[in-house]
Amino acid sequence: MDPVQVVAVATQIQQQIAYMVANCKLQPQADAALHLIIAQLAAGAQALKDHPGDLGPVPPMRQTLQQYPRQFDDSTWTADEAEEAH
């Protein structure tokens, strides 16, 4: 991806995170687990926006996404999404 695409994707990630935070209705323990995942993704997205020529934050973000299906029994999470995170 070129730097413009990197910034666009990072911005989309930040927008989705903002939506999740604004609409989160989880129990406290689940909420805390989700927020750990969100915080790691938010840090990666900001790093990409700050330095769009450096894709170093992408692998840790993928590793973070792998935690989601381990932490949550989400019937809407598909194997394709898990594989894309890998």
Backbone as a ProteinNet text record, in pm:
[ID]
protein_1_A
[PRIMARY]
MDPVQVVAVATQIQQQIAYMVANCKLQPQADAALHLIIAQLAAGAQALKDHPGDLGPVPPMRQTLQQYPRQFDDSTWTADEAEEAH
[TERTIARY]
83.6	0	88	40.4	113.5	71.1	146.1	115.5	-27	-82.5	-220.4	-317.8	-297.9	-384	-366.3	-242.9	-216.2	-293.1	-287.1	-357.5	-508.6	-559.4	-703.1	-747.2	-670.6	-705.6	-694.6	-589.9	-573.5	-689.4	-733.5	-847.7	-974.2	-995	-1111.5	-1106.7	-990.2	-975.4	-1012.9	-964.2	-996	-1145.8	-1209.2	-1353.6	-1431.5	-1388.7	-1456.1	-1435	-1316.8	-1290.8	-1381.2	-1392.3	-1479	-1623.5	-1668.8	-1804.2	-1821.7	-1723.4	-1732.8	-1736.3	-1651.4	-1647	-1778.8	-1830.6	-1955.1	-2075.5	-2070.4	-2185.6	-2164.7	-2061.1	-2027.7	-2127.2	-2182.6	-2277.3	-2240.2	-2112.4	-2064.5	-2062.2	-2062.4	-2042.3	-1899.8	-1873.9	-1743.7	-1621.6	-1624.7	-1508.1	-1484.2	-1590.3	-1578	-1537.4	-1592.7	-1559.5	-1409.7	-1356.2	-1213.7	-1129.3	-1168.9	-1095.1	-1099.5	-1215.7	-1227.8	-1145.3	-1144.7	-1071.1	-919.9	-871.3	-729.1	-698	-786.2	-769	-778.9	-879.6	-901.4	-781.9	-728.5	-615.4	-495	-470.2	-357.3	-380.4	-502.8	-534.2	-527.3	-574.7	-570.7	-426.9	-341.2	-200.5	-137.4	-168	-115.1	-166.5	-295.5	-353.9	-290.9	-270	-207.8	-64	7.7	146	150.6	54.2	48.6	20.5	-68.3	-97.6	22.6	93.4	209.1	324.4	339	450.4	398.5	322.1	257.5	353.2	478.1	574.9	630.6	599.1	647.9	532.1	531.1	423	454	554.2	590.4	477.1	382.1	271.9	172	175.4	75.2	85.4	202.4	207.3	155.3	193.6	135.1	-17.2	-67.7	-212.8	-280.4	-219.3	-273.4	-272.9	-165.8	-159.1	-267.9	-292.6	-398.6	-534.1	-560	-687.4	-705.2	-597.6	-606.8	-657.3	-643.1	-690.7	-843.5	-905.9	-1050.6	-1127.6	-1110.5	-1190.4	-1148.7	-1031.6	-989.3	-1056.8	-1090	-1150.2	-1303.2	-1358.6	-1503	-1564.1	-1679.9	-1758.2	-1856.6	-1810.8	-1887.2	-1930.6	-2059.2	-2110	-2095.8	-2073.3	-2057.3	-1913.6	-1819.5	-1677.2	-1658.7	-1609.4	-1595.8	-1450.9	-1434.4	-1299.7	-1221.2	-1288.9	-1220.8	-1160	-1234	-1181.9	-1063	-1073.1	-962.6	-840.2	-858.8	-747.6	-687.9	-772.7	-722.2	-638.6	-671.2	-595.7	-463.8	-449.9	-329.5	-219.2
-118	0	124.3	224.8	350.6	428.4	532.2	605.4	661	703.9	755.3	643.9	524.5	410.7	370.8	374.8	339.3	433.2	562.1	658.9	636.4	606.4	582.3	460	352.7	231.7	258.2	326.1	357.9	444	537.2	621.3	537.8	443.2	354.2	272.5	223.8	147.9	236.6	358.4	449.9	479.6	493.9	518.9	398.9	279.4	159.1	142.6	175.7	170.1	268.8	390.2	491.1	441.6	377.2	322.8	214.9	123.5	15.7	71.7	167.5	225.3	296.1	370.4	444.2	352.8	233.9	145.2	19.2	15.7	-103.2	-121	-241.6	-273.6	-406.3	-430.8	-555.9	-548.8	-666	-675.6	-627.3	-582.2	-522.4	-608.4	-738	-822	-832.4	-853.5	-861.7	-726.5	-619.4	-484.9	-457.9	-498.2	-478.4	-556.8	-679.9	-762.1	-698.7	-650.7	-587.3	-459.6	-383.5	-257.4	-279.4	-391.2	-422.5	-443.2	-515.1	-537.9	-405.9	-328.2	-199.8	-107	-103.1	-14	-49.5	-177.6	-220.4	-185	-204.4	-168.2	-17	58.9	204.9	255.3	196.4	237.2	206.8	91.1	55.6	148	178.7	268.3	406.7	455.1	587.7	585.6	478	466.3	466	399.1	398	537.5	610.7	746.9	838.6	818.9	903.3	876.6	750.7	710	613	663	574	495.3	530.9	454.6	335	325.7	217.6	124.7	7.2	-89.3	-182.4	-147	-226.5	-253.2	-161.3	-187.2	-293.7	-327.9	-421.9	-561	-623.9	-758.4	-763.4	-668.3	-672.8	-652.8	-573	-554	-685	-758.4	-888.4	-984.8	-982.9	-1069	-1031.1	-902.7	-856	-907.7	-902.1	-951.9	-1100.9	-1175.2	-1318.3	-1342.9	-1245.8	-1261.5	-1255.5	-1184.1	-1164.9	-1297.2	-1389.1	-1512.5	-1601.7	-1577.4	-1652.6	-1598.6	-1471	-1404.5	-1404.7	-1409.4	-1391.1	-1500.6	-1546.6	-1642.1	-1560.4	-1517.3	-1427	-1502.4	-1529.3	-1606.5	-1531.7	-1400.9	-1324.7	-1323.5	-1367.7	-1373.3	-1498.3	-1482.1	-1596.8	-1644.3	-1766.3	-1821.6	-1735.2	-1677.9	-1590.7	-1469.7	-1411.7	-1297.2	-1337.9	-1451.8	-1501.1	-1526.7	-1581.7	-1609.1	-1478.5	-1378.5	-1250.3	-1183.4	-1208.4	-1151.3	-1222.3	-1339.3	-1419.6	-1381.3
0	0	0	-68.6	-65	60.9	98	221.1	229.2	117.8	118.4	156.4	101.5	134.9	280.9	329.7	469.4	562.5	535.9	619.5	611.3	493.6	477.4	557.5	552.3	627.2	777.9	819.2	960.8	1010.8	928.4	964.4	977.7	887.8	896.6	1025.1	1060.7	1184.5	1303.2	1304.9	1414.3	1420.2	1305.7	1303.2	1357.1	1320.5	1370	1520.4	1568.1	1711.2	1784	1733.2	1795	1800	1694	1691.2	1798	1806.2	1905.8	2047.4	2074.6	2208.7	2240.9	2146.5	2168.6	2185.5	2126.4	2127.9	2211.3	2290.1	2368.7	2483.2	2492.6	2598.4	2664.5	2677.9	2735.2	2887.4	2948.8	3092.3	3123.5	3244.7	3277.3	3241.8	3270.1	3241.5	3090.4	3014.8	2869.4	2811.6	2867.8	2822.6	2840.7	2953.8	2980.1	2880.1	2850.5	2754.2	2615.2	2575.4	2444.2	2437.5	2544.3	2543.3	2535.6	2586	2568.4	2420.1	2353.1	2209.4	2133.6	2166.9	2100.7	2121.3	2241.3	2269.8	2183	2166.1	2083.2	1936.2	1890	1751.5	1731.5	1829.7	1819.6	1814.7	1896.3	1895.3	1759.7	1704	1572.4	1463.6	1467.9	1367	1375.2	1496.6	1510.5	1461.2	1490.4	1442.5	1289.7	1227.7	1080.8	1026.2	1092.3	1046.6	1066.9	1176.6	1204.5	1108.7	1068.1	980.9	874.9	775.6	678.5	589.6	588.8	510.6	586.9	715.1	800.5	834.5	775.3	799.7	917.2	995.7	1111.5	1209.7	1228.5	1320.7	1272.6	1144.8	1091.5	1153.5	1159.7	1220.5	1364.9	1452	1586.3	1587.3	1493.4	1485.1	1445.1	1353.4	1314.2	1431.8	1509.6	1627.8	1727.6	1741.3	1830.4	1784.2	1654.1	1601.4	1627.8	1633.4	1662.4	1804.3	1891.5	2029	2038.3	1945.1	1954.3	1961.4	1867.1	1875.9	1993.6	2049	2168.2	2293.4	2291.4	2406.9	2403.1	2280.9	2265.9	2180.4	2221.8	2144.7	2061.2	1945.6	1860.6	1735.6	1725.8	1612.1	1480	1485	1360.5	1311.8	1394.1	1354.6	1271.4	1150.2	1060.3	1053.8	1006.7	987.7	889.7	791.4	695.3	765.4	859.3	932.1	1018.1	1080.5	1161.7	1075.4	958.9	868.6	817.1	787.9	741.4	849.4	974.9	1085	1105.2	1046.2	1064.5	973.9
[MASK]
++++++++++++++++++++++++++++++++++++++++++++++++++++++++++++++++++++++++++++++++++++++

